[in-house]
């Protein structure tokens, strides 16, 4: 139970820092920020294992979690931007 709370806390901090480092108007509130941080951590953990940076059972560090959240935020903005441009075009 304590590890789940720890993931939420790290996710909240990592997601918040990712939004701080990449300013802009994004939808979503605190819940989306937490999910962004958790998903970024999971993304970089998985990629780190594929590349060989992390062993099985290791997880991404704090900085990698922030970078993962920034990557996901960038992807979200690309998808959101294309959808908005398409809506204006139609």
PyMOL commands that set and color helices and strands:
alter all, ss='L'
color gray80, all
select helices_A, chain A and resi 2-21+30-51+62-89
alter helices_A, ss='H'
color red, helices_A
deselect
rebuild
show_as cartoon
